[in-house]
Amino acid sequence: MTSNDEPRSIYVLLGGNSREREISLQSGEAVSRSLQESGHDVTLIDPAKVDLNEVNWEVNPIAVIMLHGEFGEDGQVQAQLESMGITYTGCNANSSRLAFHKAAAKELFSKASLNTPAWQLLNANASPEEVISAANILQGPVVIKPESQGSSLGVSVIEHQDQLWNAFNEAKQFDEKILIETAIFGEDWTVAVIDDQPLPAIRISSENQFFDYSAKYIDHQTEYHIASTAESKTAQVVTDLSLQACRVLGTSGLCRVDLMVDQHGVAWLLEVNTIPGMTDHSLVPKAASYLGWTMNNLCEQILFSALADR
């Protein structure tokens, strides 16, 4: 922020009560360190321990939301901050809610003629027969996942019908709605977007069957191949599709779009993450570093976006 800006008190929201609490703590602490290194006055707030309505917010506060999962990405904290008149980073409550609920986002993608795998949505109390019927409608291998969850928690790739029920039971530990979608085999790609500006695309290589929780946060053998649109036709394709997805959802601030590119070079939208991870394992800082940005630069851009947007 420039010297002409009014002083701002920065509050980093991290932790929370979601199943992604540990990753949220790591993301929030990393962002907090960077902001402090840039000379900002930073206060950490864990909504699992402190009621936001009882926080003694200083003059001109800005909330940096690093809450992954429920309450952080589903529009709840955004709505609460809006009601309190507090500027915050990232998407507004409506866009957050749409992106968090994968089926709702996929409906919008389909209406906009954007490629996304075919899907069926079931309640967690569905019978084995209903699960099999939904998978049969899609035909072939499927992916079973919680309808609103991040970090690939509860996600399974199913190639044989006898695996369906166990995978369904695994997914329903994380949500009351379960998404079954056509499995796309090929390359994992991700594109970070700040407002309407994309960062370089990343192709992910992992020994795991898909880019799961372990590959994201634990496995140091996961490889990341960063490509600019000038260097790679596929990078251009996934970048264009990612920008369209963000526009359809009306996102703002920092987002990350996850995609698959099949063997024919066709890109498929999986989901848009409105509060992507910012740990040392995370994808967005890797993409930013390709542009020569430090973590401090990236965090400053997130602040600039929030102030410009609101």
Secondary structure, 3 states (H helix, E strand, C coil): CCCCCCCCEEEEECCCCCCCHHHHHHHHHHHHHHHHHCCCCEEEECCCCCCHHHCCCCCCEEEEECCCCCCCCCCHHHHHHHHCCCEECCCCHHHHHHHHCHHHHHHHHHHCCCCCCCEEEEECCCCHHHHHHHHHHHCCCEEEEECCCCCCCCCEEECCHHHHHHHHHHHCCCCCEEEEEECCCEEEEEEEEECCEECCEEEEECCCCCCCHHHHHCCCCCEEEEECCCCCHHHHHHHHHHHHHHHHHCCCCEEEEEEEEECCCCEEEEEEECCCCCCCCCHHHHHHHHCCCCHHHHHHHHHHHHHHHC
